[in-house]
Amino acid sequence: MILEINEEFLDNLKELIASKNDKEISAFFSEVHFADIAEVLDELNFDEAIYIIKLLDSEKTSEILTELDEDTREKILENLSAREIADEIGEMDSDDAADIIGELSEERQRRVINALEDDDLAADIKELLSYDDNTAGALMAKELVKVYETWTVAGCMRRIRGQAKEVTRVHSIYVVDKEDKLVGRLSLKDLITSKSDQKIADILKPKVDAVNVHEDDEEVAKIMAKYDLEAIPVVDDNNVLVGRITIDDIVDVIRDEADKDYQMAAGFSQDVEANDTIWEITKARLPWLILALFGGFISVSVLGSFDSAMNNYPELFFFTPLIAAMAGNVGVQSSAIIVQGLANDSLKGSLFKRLLKEILQGLLNGFVLAALLMSAGMLFLGFGLNLGITVATSLISVIIIASIIGTFIPIILAKRGIDPALATGPFITTSNDILGILIYFSIAKLVLGF
């Protein structure tokens, strides 16, 4: 059942919760998808959310916890005992369980792991927590279907039944040697259609894409996207099979990275959400606003150095915002294309060819925009030829320079290990604003001779 979550629904639900009709509430939520329940809990106050969590069975609530907003989940976990949390994560896959436990303090982590009844799950969680954040090891799940190359098809079929019970979805069957090193994979189709006495070594596919436990999660996402994989095995430095990563985890990585890049481009120095406190949002915004203020101060200083131009040609002042805005906009456009290319590995060719391309497209855009500006200025504003040449030349120059800067700053940042998304935010906008004003008045000084 798909819920339509609106104010009327929430009001009716709150009344039902207030009535403490446990049986009716349990029956209602038993038919609702866990993702919808998580969305409902995010809209309720804490007491109502914790009431529903404790009312439902662990199999349901374990899935709900993975979908909750981080702040809501944190509050709920704080009000559950170590035993209650252990009961919840006991129903989860190892990767989800490790993610949940990783949000707790070290002391609570120890107590929850000790409270787990499944020793294998406890060991898996400890292993996953030992890997660095944002690596394949931290992202992977331990649950998978693994067979040995020496087994027969009949023996393999018997053994994988037990393994498959622990795996939510079987994407592939991985084949290992006697030392648990990955040697290939099997499809269910090949296994089912093969003769029962055939050896697995005779029917396996030796070519199998795999990633190392220390591989960056963004690189894993690129590999899975490139080869259109639903799952990918994870191996250690000795090629021993240690886990697998599924597409649902990669979707989360891509979404988180997109959110981070979007916020960085908007001028946030750290990850924030709409429900964060005023202080948290202010801390994220203020550093870039200070940079913008500093950049604005430099712009004012540049304008002040050309005060004689303002006195002799006051009409120059009216085009200053236009030139600065075009410089910033063109720079952001160019950097956005490059950042996107760096993110999906589609940026090809030498730096010289990239430079030449940016100069040519800058010239083309500049001439078109300059022609439109001169025509409009002479028809509607009535300014002279010299002023028209000044503004048009400045616009073309600014567009070319801003395109080049917007192209090379992300590339330079990426080479230095800095997130290139930084170049699509206030940093490049402010720098191009300043540069645009400087170019504009320098050209005006040459053409108009003040």
Secondary structure, 3 states (H helix, E strand, C coil): CCCCCCHHHHHHHHHHHHCCCHHHHHHHHCCCCHHHHHHHHHHCCHHHHHHHHHHCCHHHHHHHHHHCCHHHHHHHHHCCCHHHHHHHHCCCCHHHHHHHHHCCCHHHHHHHHHHCCCHHHHHHHHHHHHCCCCEHHHHCECCCEEEECCCEHHHHHHHHHHHHCCCCCCCCEEEECCCCEEEEEECHHHHHHCCCCCEHHHHCECCCCCEECCCEHHHHHHHHHHCCCCEEEEECCCCEEEEEEEHHHHHHHHHHHHHHHHHHHHCCCCCCCCCCCHHHHHHHHHHHHHHHHHHHHHHHHHHHCCHHHHHHCCHHHHCHHHHHHHHHHHHHHHHHHHHHHHHCCCCCCCHHHHHHHHHHHHHHHHHHHHHHHHHHHHHHHCCCHHHHHHHHHHHHHHHHHHHHHHHHHHHHHHHCCCCHHHHHCHHHHHHHHHHHHHHHHHHHHHHHCC
